[in-house]
């Protein structure tokens, strides 16, 4: 039992000024602590079991009940002040430490010693896929054929019998020996024949692929080049459908901006036939107007030949066993190289076939 | 075909359009006008002058003349290097300030110690000819001071037209003029309507072969062999792109250019006996005009007389009967030959001529007599000749009449043409048309290309204009999208690009040396009959030659780290000859189609790659190529396995076989040092090739992947280090471990390879971690150890592996 006459103010530890002094000393010590270790030592001294505030707390039990409340409030206030100061200081010191460690752990995130750079597909490949997708979206299918082809597919069935002058229009690469009847296909048109023979009717196919001519490689010619063939045979197909398909295709390839033009021409496998011209992407026709600057790209003609097209010649349908009285159709073929050159401002066709990886890396990432 | 507008205009009276408008109208009608050449527009200030005197200046390396030239208003002094003129001659004189072709401006200058106040001009200097021997001497009555361009009508435009095989009639001024008249809706003055006198009693001509169905022969006598071609005639020929030669030759060329009918002039005095047009007999020869002695083919159509062949019909005349500088008696041939026969002969003898070009595309058989008459008249008028008797052997078959529903052109074009429109357009091209709804159409004699309805339809549609055709998108039936193979090939390409490779597209032509250097001569690739270059006469049996060539080029351009791939067809086997090539009148039989396909060489699609330099921070190694192929397999949901290989062009110790279900589908390796040296590619370059068709085919067969049962139970991992001889493939050890560890094995990975004294000479330690897991329970230690022991035991059995630390 505490002594009834016991005056808490007489107990030195509970003396308000003593308590304030201990609090101030503790606050100062925490503030002065320069490291977490120093702070831990200051904690022991000012908040530990032997610290003033702890000892004072213990004295409260001995106080008369009337005095306990007052003394308890005072001690607790001091303890709370010290604890808050300690927590704040610890937080600050921990942050300082973490910041220092993170700074020390800094690395050069741009240094990639084990990097395998991403490669690229060839622009002719991505273009072929893009074209295929345009037509597949319309319900067409993608057809294929061999690159070494029998002349029956490459010429005969396309209404180009052996003595036809049209065979001279293409510099054909023939396989030995003479009379083998085998050619490097000069066009993707033999795929028309294979499609009609193998797929049945109606037939809506597009056939991108490589074709071959006996042409030396220079800035505008290549013995190997890409072509895309389209064939539509159905009931009631007219030239209007040909124009509609070509207009859609041109828009997908070049946007609305470039105009197209059909010009009467001749191909043995179509009748009527037309050349499909694209407005020159470079001068947009300006070179043809009076006083216009000459245009290197289109030789100041204002138009670039993009491909040939027409209504499938009945002779071709007959060779495939298709009744031309019931079925009609159109076909078209375009140069992929020319398409790429227009889309990407390529001026030298050799860039496509020389295999310089700098060229392809810049162009071949298009999806 | 080059058509001077000055030649064309008289045939289209009332034509006022500019040359560009004419060109544009022809393009719209389907004639490919490649260019409009302009002449005389860049000549200015050249007038007629008379040479007053000539002083020869001596002491120079070449003859130099000092003259005075009177141009009417004044007299110029001039120094001239030409000597082909005399005092009193009238010449073209370029005054100071004059401009000659090419922007060449004439000024007064000091030369050879005299003042030269202008220039006396040659034809070449006026742009009249490619070259000329001297000064152009003008007719003496030319008024002095007149503009020479006006006087000679030098200003002209020439349409340069590329003629497609179906439009032979536009290989003549007549044919082009007809199109121009139609395009501008103007009357057409047909020069082919010339009336020929009745022909009889002429030279004996016989046509036993159907390859010649009409032959007109006209005798012309008394020709002055020295008579020159007048300037207008020469000028026309030059503008049309031909060289003036002699009056007789120039006249035949003029008629050919104007009417499209090739003519041939024989020296009548050299002919012996009747002219017979027949096929050549075996062993016959002919020396042609180009002085080539040619062995004739029994398929060649020839003109013969008693001695044998004297001309290759429709292609080229013979040297023996050629007209000479002394010829005064001529037999003119104006004939019609079968196009395909001429094509074959011209091709066989590599003799494309102006005549063969026309006969191949079809010459108007009705024109033979008129064309001969036109030439005779010119020879009479210009050469003082007398027309002799003529012969016209005419065995032309009747022209077929075609039937065309009047609605057909509209149904093809998707445009509603009236019957009248159809008839009018067909008549404009020269057809005779009758009938109401079913039109009876007789095509004109000059349009042998009009053989069916489609061709007649094209005439109507092109003349009405393609721009009239509406734009309608057809609706295809629902499609199946890309095929599985097409999708997988896209996936394969993306996987290779994702593995850091750059795609190339190379030409498929390779040389024997390249194949030998690569040791790829084991394939039997097809050979080209007419290769682009003699060296590269084979088709590639492998993608590697092209890839390595591209690699070389990249390295040559200073790139060190190069990683390329290509996918594409290769060619193996020579193919074979099809005995029974189908016709085209109907669908071939399945047997015929099978035979066509069987004749082709094998053409598998491969994927190939080459690597050099560094990759992933270290020098490339064969493992890089193997990894790329494994990644390619994974992208196609296929598990490829690796075996040891030893095939060209690879280093025998650094060559891998890639297997799919135990069958080889590809190879990878470091290039053999000999190959590296032979090709000049960087040492240690790596390559690989895989059968893409086989991979894609297998992936299609495999179908969709089955989902695994993903176990939620805890895994148990154990590590084993196995010591094996160093010729044992890690892939083989791994395969054995996987096979023996049983179903509980979830994952196995090699994490360390160690060599050193501890494992013994010629051996290495391969450390694997094995992760086990059951789908339905937590594994006990005993189960895991049993599985591990089974795996190790199998490795010991199969590869002599010893568990390290055991």
Interface residues (C-beta under 8 A of the other chain):
Chain A: X113 X114 X115 X116 X117 X118 X119 X120 X121 X122 X124 X125 X129 X132 X136 X138 X139 X140 X141 X142 X146 X147 X148 X149 X150 X151 X152 X153 X156 X157 X159 X161 X163 X164 X165 X166 X168 X169 X173 X174 X175 X176 X177 X178 X179 X180 X181 X182 X184 X197 X202 X204 X210 X212 X214 X215 X216 X217 X222 X223 X224 X232 X234 X237 X238 X239 X240 X241 X242 X243 X244 X245 X247 X248 X262 X263 X264 X265 X266 X268 X271 X272 X273 X274 X275 X311 X313 X314 X315 X318 X319 X320 X321 X328 X352 X353 X354 X355 X356 X357 X358 X360 X361 X364
Chain B: X27 X28 X29 X30 X32 X164 X165 X166 X167 X339 X340 X341 X343 X344 X347 X360 X361 X411 X412 X413 X414 X415 X452 X453 X454 X455 X457 X458 X461 X462 X466 X467 X469 X470 X471 X472 X473 X474 X475 X476 X477 X478 X479 X480 X481 X482 X483 X486 X490 X493 X494 X496 X497 X498 X499 X500 X501 X502 X503 X504 X505 X506 X507 X508 X509 X526 X527 X528 X529 X530 X531 X532 X539 X546 X547 X549 X550 X551 X553 X554 X557 X559 X562 X563 X564 X565 X568 X569 X571 X574 X575 X577 X578 X581 X582 X584 X585 X586 X587 X588 X593 X596 X597 X599 X600 X601 X603 X615 X616 X617
